[in-house]
Amino acid sequence: MSSGWYTVILFVHVLAGATWVGAGVLIQGHAESVLRKGGHAAADRMLEEFGWATKWLFLPMPLLALATGIVLVVGNPGIGFGDLWVIVALSLFVLSLILAGGIGGVYEKRLATYREQGTVESAAYGRDFRTLLRINAIEMVAVLTIVGMMVFKPI
């Protein structure tokens, strides 16, 4: 692959990763703040307001980062899928999908059920919302670890 194309793909890869991480950290911090200051109802409104982020950021950006990352590994003879840092990064990516899409999705559906039932102010809603925040925080740590490995290639 020519260095020009490699650079363009690398730019798209970094941009997708930065958008994914930046949006995740921003929404996580905002959710924590809204929950503390405004309670369950305010946190639930925030979840609804940021619902678009799943469709436009948290689905396409990780997939774009993965696709461009694969192209970068294939196009760079100095990097291989057998490199430990690539294996760990791909494993953390799968963990991220399981946490955010799988387990987090279950909790998001629970929160939607509370919303439909009008029980957003319940203690159960608060527990589930906090659990969702913990799941998302762990997922963000996994993603930030991937970013660190992309930059430092420690292993």
N, C-alpha and C positions, 0 to 999 in steps of 0.2 A: 504494500500500500504506500502511495506517495506520502511524503511528509506533509504536504498541504492538506490532503484528505485526513490524515491521522490527526493533525492539529484541529481541524474542524470537528471531527468526531470527539476528540478529547474535550473541546470546548462544550459541546452539547452534553457530554457525560458529566462534566463538572457543574454545568448550569442546572441540569436535572437533579443532581445530588444536592446542590446548594438550595435549590427551591424546595425540595422534599424536606431536608433538615431544617431549613429556616422556617418554613410554614409549621412544621411539627413542633419546634421549640416555642415559636410564638403562640400558637394556639394552646399548647400545654400550659405555658405560663399565664396566659390570659384566663384560661379556665380555672386554674388554681385561685387567681385573684378574684374573679367574679364569684366563685363559690364562697370564699371567705367574706367578701364584702356584701354580696347580694343574696346569699342563700340559694336554696335548691331551685326556686322558680327562675331566678336570674341566670343560674347556670344552665338550666334547661333551655331558656330562650337563646342563650349563647350557642348551645349545641345546634339548635335549629338554624340560627343565623349563619353558622359556619358549615352547614350541610353541603353547600356547593363545593367546599374544599375537597371533600372525598372524591367527587366526580372529576374535578378539574386539576387537583394536585396529588392527592394520595393514592389514586389509581394510576394515572399516566406517568408521573415523575419517577417512581421506583422502577416501573417497567422500562421506561426510556433509559434510565441509568443502567439497568441490567443489560439491555440490548446493546447499548453503545459500549459498555464494559466488555461484553463478549467480543464485539468487533475489535476493540483495542487489543485484547489478548491475542486474538487470531492474527491481527495485523502487525504484531510486534514480536519478532523472533526471540527477543530477550525475556519475554514473559510467557509462562505456560500455565495451563490449567492444573498442572501438577505442583506448581509453586505453593508452598504452605500458606502464604498470605492470601493467595487467590482462593484456595480451598476454604480457609477460615472466613473470608469475606462473603463467599457464596453461601456458606452455612449460616452466617449471621443474617444474610438477606432472607433466607428461608425462615429463620426464626422470626424475623420482622414480619413476614407475611402471615405466619401462624398467629403471632401476637395481635397484630393490628386487624387483619382481615378475619381471622378465625375467632379467637377468644374475645377480642375487642368487639367484633361484630355481634356476638351473643349479648354482650352487655349493652351495646347500643340498641338492640332490639328490646331488651328489658326496659331500658329508659323510655323508649317509644311507647311501650305498653303502659307504663306509669302515666305518661302524657295523655294517652287515649282514655285512661280510667280517671283522670283528674286527681291522681295521687302523687303529684310531683313533690309536695311538701312532706311526704312520709319519710320516716327514718330509713326504710328499705331503699327508697330512691337515693338518699344520701350515701348509703353504703355502696350501692352499685355504681354511683357516679364516681366515688372515690376509688373504687376498684378499677374502673375504666381509666382513671387518671394514672393509677399505678402501672397498669398494663402499658399504657402509652408512654410513660416515662421509661420503662424498661426497654420498650421498642426503640425509643430515641437513643438510649445508651448504646444499643446494638448498632444503630445506624451511624452514630458518631464514632464508634469504634471502627466501623468500615472506613469512614472518612479518614481517620487517623492512620489506618493501614495503607490506604491509597497514597497518603502523603509521605509517611515514614518507612513503609515496607519493612516493619521490624522483624518479621520472621520469614 
